């Protein structure tokens, strides 16, 4: 990683010695504010949680300079009007968790080199999102996002081929750099991720390999998998997704037998509304289950976040959703049926609904509700979010 960093810095200095600096008016700035109130009623806790938080993101990006550009961003979050929730950092364990602690950090600081549309390399602290966030994402729903100290490269050797390679050195997690639990603040990594994508015309095939070594916790593993996405024949506009992966343990988890991942999904956009349905299986054998610790987990397996770690018995999630738009309002309802992979008994169901609309040119409102109806030892959980977001 250091060698590549030095090479890219050297390229920047060499370019700077022969090229005039870009005009200051070409720099791009970004300001993002998000105010949210989150309510949580969860069985097993003495009190309900109410979290009122304000998030700030402030970023700056240079224009390209002989193919080289720089970028950075800071983010901060603060609780407003009281702290009646467990932020994971404030010690209020009588309340349910709302993982939006008070904190601030440099979330991005990177140097990038680009050669046309064929090659791009980025070194430094950066946001990384792969495909649908299932294996690696920025956890953008929470107030503090997840970013990585990493080197990433994207190469397009031909119009129908794409090669992505990533080396991850450290993950800066959503729980804040000042979190009293160092395992929540950061993850110390020595991780490689590679994906080769081929455009087949009406479909795309991606083959991926991940070697995720954690130097600070027993979570190291590797994934080998493939996904096929495209449109079903027949002209009905139905999109499909079929994905399979196998996970095996590394280091301390080397004796762990492999577990499989399967995701099948259909989706269709029609006049004024859309729907999607799917079946996702993360295998488990009662001792170990398929895990995705660097994912944007809120985007998968329910908005109530009851499966941020896959249970040892695994997880089978069958879901159905439909959305519509009426004027400036948009809405979505979503249903999940959760079952064990090992034993097939039920975890429970989740029912979700969301509505939102723009208020001003750069300001939007969203209300979102999730009710998890637990089965057996799993209790009920109700969560409600009211959000105002603006970007300039």
N, C-alpha and C positions, 0 to 999 in steps of 0.2 A: 504494500500500500504506500509506504513512504517513497519507494522508487518512482512509482507512477505519479505521485503528488509532485515530486521534484521535477519530473519531466514536464508536466503541465505548467508548473510555475515558470520553468525555463522557457517554454513556448511563449508564455505571456510576456516575459521580459524581452525576448527576442523580437516579438511583434511590436512591442512598445518602442523599441529603438529605431524602427523603420516606418512607423505609422503614426499619424497625428491622433491625439486623443479625441474621442467623440464629443460632440457638442453636449453641454450639460442639459439642454432641452430634450435630448433623446433618451434620457434616463426615465424609467417608469417606476412610479411609486404606487403603493397599495395601502389602503387603510380599511380595516375590517373591524366592525363592532358587533357583538352579539350579546343580547340580554336574554336570560332564560330563567324561568321559575319552574322548578321540578318538584312534584309532590310524589311521595312514595308511602304506600300503606302495605306493610309486609308482615305476614304471620311470623311470630317468634320474637318480635321486637317490642320493647316497652312503649315506644312512641313512634308516631309517624314522622317522616322527614319532609322538611320544606327547605329547598335550596334556591336562593335567589342570587344569581351570579352574573357578572359582566366580564366578557372576554374581549381583549384587544389583540389585533395582529397589525403590525406595521412592517412593510417590506419595501425594498428598493432593488431594482435590477438595471444593469447597464445595457446599452446597445452592444451589438457584436463589434469586435475590434480585431480585424484579421481572423475572424472565426472564433474569437475568444470573448467571453462575457463573464460578468460577476453578478452574484445575487446574494441577498441576505434578508432575514426576517427575524423580528423579535415578537414574542407573544407573552401575554400576562392575563391572569384571571384573579378576580376578587369577589368574595362573598359580600352581598349587599343586604342590609336590613336584617341582620342576625345570622346565626350559623346553626340552625336546628337540623343538622344532618351529619353523617359520618363521611368526611371527605377522604378518608384513608390516611389523613395526616393530622387531624385535629383531636384524635383520641375520643371522639364522642360515639362510643360503640353501642350505646343504648338505642341509637337511631340506625335505620337502614343506610346502606352506602349510596351516596351520590358522588361519583369519582371526579369531582371538579374542585380540587384543592386550590387555595391561594398560592400562587407561585408565578414566577417569570423566568424567562430564559431566552437565549438566542436559539431559535428553532431551526434556522437555516443560515448557512454561510458557505457558499460554494463557488468553484471556478469551473467553467465549462468551455470545451472546445468542440466546434461543429464544422464539419466539412460538407457543405451542401445538405442534401437530404439523406446522404448515404451513411454518415458516421457522426456519432455524438458521444462525448465522454464527459462525465461530471465527477469531480472529486470534492469532498468536504461534507458538511452537514446538509442533508437534503431530505425532501419529502419523497417517499418511494411508494408507489401503488402498482401492484401487478394485477392486471386483468380485473376481476370483480372483487378484489380485496380479500379473497378467501385465504390466501397464504401469507400475504404481506400487504399492509395498508397503513394509512395515517390516522385511523380512528377519528375521523373528522367530526363525528357527532359529539364527542366530548369537547369541553372548552379548551383544554390543552391538547395539541395534537402530538402524535408519535412521529419522530423523525430519526434519521440514522446518520452516523458518521460512516461514510461509504465511498466506494468508487463504483460508478455504473457506466456501462458502455452499451450503445445500441448501434448495430451495423446492418445495413440493408444491401447485401451483395447483388441482389436483383430485385426487380419490382415485386416479385411474388415470394420473396424470402426475407425474413427478419430474424436477427440473432441478438439476444439481450443477455448480458453478463453482469452480475453484481457481486461485489465483495462488501460484506457488512462487518464493521469493526465494533460498533456500539449502537444500541437502541436507546433513545431518550424517550421515556414513556410518558403516558398521559397523567401519571400520578404526581409529577413535578420533581424537579431536581433536588428540592429540599425535603422530600418525603423522609420521615424518620426510618422507614424500612428501605435500605439500599437496593433490595431486590425489586421494589416497586419503582424506585427512581430511575434506574438504568438497567440494561442487560449487557453484560460483557460478552461479545461475540467473536467468533472466528468462522464466519459463515460465507458460503458460496451459493449462488443461485444462477441457473442458466436456463434460458428458454429459446427454442427454435420454432418459428412459426412459418407455415407454408400456406399461401393463398391458393385454394383449389378452384377458384371461380365462384361457385355457389356456396362454398364452405371454406372454413379455415381450420387447419390442423396445427395444434401446438403440442410440442413434447417438452417436458420440463424436468429438471433435476435440482434438488436442494440438498445441501450439506450444511445443516445448522448446528454448529458446535457452540454451546453455552459454557463459558469458563467460570461462571459464578453460581451455577445451579445444575442439578441433575435433570436436564431436559434435552440433551443433545439427540438429534435424530437425522435421518435422511428421508427424502421423498423422491419417488420416481413416478411420473404420471404423464397423462396425455388428455387433451380435451379437443372435441370437435364441435364447432359452432357453425350455424348457417340457417338457411331457409328451407322448410319442407317443400318438396315439389307439389305443384297443383295450383300455384298462384293465389293462395289464400292469405299470404303474408304472415304465416306462422313461423316464428323463429324457434330453433331448438338448440339445446346445449346438452352434451354428453361428456362427462368427465370421470376419469378413474385415476387413482393414485394408490401407491403402496408405501407404507411408512415402517422403517426399521430403526431400532435404537442404536445409539453410538455411545462410546465411552462407558459411563456407569450403566447405561441402559442397553448395552450390547446384548445381554441375555434375553431381552424382551423380544417375543415373537412378533412378526410383522402383522400390522393391521391395515385394512383397506379403506378407501374412501370412494364413494360413488355419488354422483349428482346428475340427475336427469331433470330437464326443465323445458317447458313450452311456454311461449309468450306470443301475443298478438295485439297489434294496435289497429283499432277501428275508428270510424268517424265519431269523435267525441268521447270515446272511452277505450280502455285497454284492460287486458287480463294477463295473468301468468300463473302457472302451477308447476310444482316440482316435487321431487322426492330426493332427499339427501340422507346418506347413511355414513356415519363415522363408526367404524367397527370398534368393539371392545370385548374383552374376554373375562371381565370381572376383576382383573388386576391392572390392565393397561388398556388405554383406548387411543385412537387416532387424535392427535393434538395439532392445533394451529396457533401457537402462542404469539405470533407477530401479525395476526390478521386484524382487520377491522371487524370485530366480532359482533358489534351491534347490527351490522348489515345482514347477519345470518342467524338462523335459529331463534328468532323472536326478539322483539324490541324490549321485552322485560329483562333481558340479559340474565336469564337463569342458567345458561350453559356456556359461560365464558371459559370454563375448563370442561372438556368433554368428560362426563362421568365414566368411571371404570367399566361400567356395563355397556358403554357405547351410547350412541344416539341415532335414532331414526326420526327424521323430520319430514312429514308430508304436509305441504302447504298449498294454499290457494289464495289469490288476491285479485281484486278488480278495482279500477280507478276510473274517474271521469273528470271532465272540466265543464263548468257552467259559468259562462262569462269569465270573470277574472278569478273565480274560485276553482281550486282543484281539490280532489279528495281521493282517498284510497282506503279500502278495508282489506284486512289480511287475517287469515285463519291458519293456525298450526296445530297439527296433531303430533305429540312427542311420545316416543316409545323407546324402550331399551332394545339395543341390538342383541345383547346377551340375556335371553330370557323372554324378550318381547312384551313384557308387561308395560303399562302406561306410566309415563311421568306426569302427563297432564295435557291440557289444551291452552292455547293462547289466542286471544281475540284482540285485534288492533284496528285503530281507525286514525286517520290523519286528514286535516283540511288546512288549506293555506291560500294566501293571495298576496299580490304586491300591494303596498300602501302608497308609496311614492316611487319616484324613479329608481332610487337605490335602496329602498327599504321594503322589507317583506315581513309578513306575520305567518306563524304556523302554530297549530294546536295538534297535539298527538297524544293518543291514549293507548295503553296496553294493559290488558287484564290476563294474568296467568292463573288458570284454574288448576291447582295442583292435585295430584293423585297420590295416595299412599302417604309416605313420610314427607312429601314436598308440599309446603303450604301455599296459600294463595298470595299473589302479589298484584297490586294495582299501581300503575305509574301514569302520571299526567305531566306533559310538558307544554308550556306556553312560551313562545320564542319570538323575539323581534331581532331581525338581522339586517345590517346595512353594510354596504361596501362602496368605496370611492377610489 
